[in-house]
Amino acid sequence: MNTLDAIKARHSSRGFTDKQISDDDLKAILFAGGQAAVGGADFKSMKLYAVQDPELLKAIDEASAKKRPGSHPLYGAPTLVVLASKESILPSIEFTNAGCVIQNMMVAAADLGIDSIYLWMSMYGINEEPELMKRLGFPEGFTCVGTMALGYETKAFPKLKAEEQRIEVEYIK
């Protein structure tokens, strides 16, 4: 698949089977994240965690659901990728870095036929539970700046039309 086809294939999945992705695919997806544009090339300010432990996933899901009781913010995904960062050399750029890293991983996942979703609530769930940060192994001074779920959809969800420009563009020449 070429890059534009992978970008068009990528969509947000909101329901996953319990089928785990392969170690090789996970490694390739994480590698894609590590190739992202990062402000000031400050790669040492970030760490990726690939979580597949069912008990830890359940704890993160429960902590993340506190703002919306009864919800399951991880959508049953068998893999959660957590991006942690300390304050970078450029204030607050860690969230821009997270967007670049996670988008790279989502496009790589689409290329491999793996479904994904960029998650926001789980970032709060992790950051509000120091015990979760400890269980994940965050170094001192690191917080969660982004998460994404990986797996295989339980059903086909409606997808946005990939052939349309979805953001208005103004050309200034």
NORKA-V967537 format. One record per helix or strand of 2 or more residues. SS is the DSSP state (a for helix, b for strand). FROM is the first residue (numbers start at 0). TO is the last residue. If there is no record, write none. Layout:
SS,FROM,TO + SS,FROM,TO
//
This chain:
a,2,8 + a,22,33 + a,38,40 + a,42,44 + b,45,50 + a,53,66 + b,78,84 + a,92,110 + b,114,118 + a,120,126 + a,129,135 + b,142,150
//
